[in-house]
Amino acid sequence: QAALAAAAKAAKAAASGSGKDEVKEEEAVAAVPVEEEGKKEDDPEKLARTVFLGNVPLAKDEKDVIRFMQIEKKNIDSVRFRSVPVHPKWQNMRKAGSILGEFSGTRDAKNAYVVLKNKDLVETALKRNGESMDGHIIRVDRATPANQFSKFDRKRTVFVGNLAMDLKEEELKTACEQVGPVKAVRIVRDKATSISKGFGFVLFEDRMHVPKAIQTLNGKEVKSREMRVTKALAEEEAKDADKERIQKFGKPEKKKEHHQIKTLRLRKERKMAKRALNRASAKAKAGQRVLGK
């Protein structure tokens, strides 16, 4: 870890000068709401004793997560963090960017996967769902191969659109609780940048709150934007609605030139950072060989 941190600092020095660049809102609008990153878990037995934690404060580490779970450390196999919003220039070296604290500034939270020793402890972990960690409402759920919000009960869920780009999950939850108890909230974010895509989902404790939410919250202003609240569609219904919208209004225009320029600049920065990292790693290895002699 120390060697990696030292190498990462050298890479940071090589890649400096572009930290002020932020990803524009229009670049964050993507089509597929994938929540997590990384490989899917292939071992069904291991998956059965894995718990997903969403909206974990960015500054929290493994010890903080274990403390929040209220499960003894000896009963936990591992804690893995995902969806850490590192600066785009570190996308190919996310671990180094995370160690250096080089974040994009688009989000103050990350996700975690906790693998338990025994699957019987999963029920204990799920009781922590909705609890707060430094002001962040933590979503605790069973890990699934995709772990997407579409696995939630659609009949108790509403779709919320036209959200402010800086709106947080806690703020959306607070706005919706005037209708009834909220079990979970998810704002869909870009996988690479963690920037909000401007829409999300709210899961209520009871399905009876859904019609009331659509009637009461649709058009409600939150952070200078009027929310668009509708029932959450099934996957096939959503696809049909997208097709109908495209046929009626056409595909949204993309600012290709700006995107291409930004992409080329980021590629150059990543190459420079990677070269610096390789040089620093080589020096570190050479130093270890000298000490070994």
Steps between C-alpha positions, in 0.01 A plus 500: 500500500783743588681427175179545303427826678850630423467399136157654485634831629757502221223431252297782650787741444523395136128531447453829687369805329162364404339455841272796444323329212156379595270276302212699352139408575426409140784247501346321796178410316531134404244238409541201731472547880770259614566551870813303579834438338739208499456130434185313580521253782504146354488302825132462603597393852718807552237725344240368744703637793590831337328826593487819294532841669411806295570869567797443736678831582812541288731545799395175671727196498467128571498545879219756478289267286550208742409726792182609318402139428508421874646158418826379654803521273569128543169433323594704191711364214560821308385854423535629143424855386353573158376803304766726654471832310865546406598777257459388135877514441536208745241273338768250395669515842204538734680356802783751471254787457305384804816475717596855401150631565473620140120511480280653233302711745175380342393283792585458868415130527602154380365145527630198687466122489538313827560125485388328821632174641151357536193569285284489814649840590350661190164552672678677787678726251177586315357650821746788454325608179398865518732580792722808487879520471624857544177636356490254210199268485653160427324255274568143613388221271585147395762489229374365168687432173387839366374661821290744305215705635266322253509208745295716740125462529376702204152536653645696793740706289471831315726642232626853572639710215634853437710491817761764576845364416629568852197352679597238758317183595422635847342813353282299261395272785403798714295651217309175448436418865215751513299234315593205719788291640779447244690171506771580245612768254726471201628779278637348180857606432754461223715193565830671422448852638231443768323809368123491540307432181213711629259222588448231760258275686326513837377186672221552754421272792145452373363491144207720605740797507583474128181665361524770765866562414419544132217738580683701769865499393470534122595862428634561851803730491817368658821700463341725234383207287150359466512125553328271253345209690340202326447134574807280454463303180599139449807449279305424182260789562796734547656387172170555315468847658855587387423389144180703496681809632776468238243460221316808621787732585805334343829420670655777711791679335843447649781752505740270320782747440530603865479136611772391253737777611448415867549127428830562319624722784413239762671225298818709486488565875449131576795400283724752678382380839551135406856563378585686821348220705704238315823699547432550871416129541823402325702727730324356805583144388861597431526645849359182652759290313783720631369468856472122452867476413 
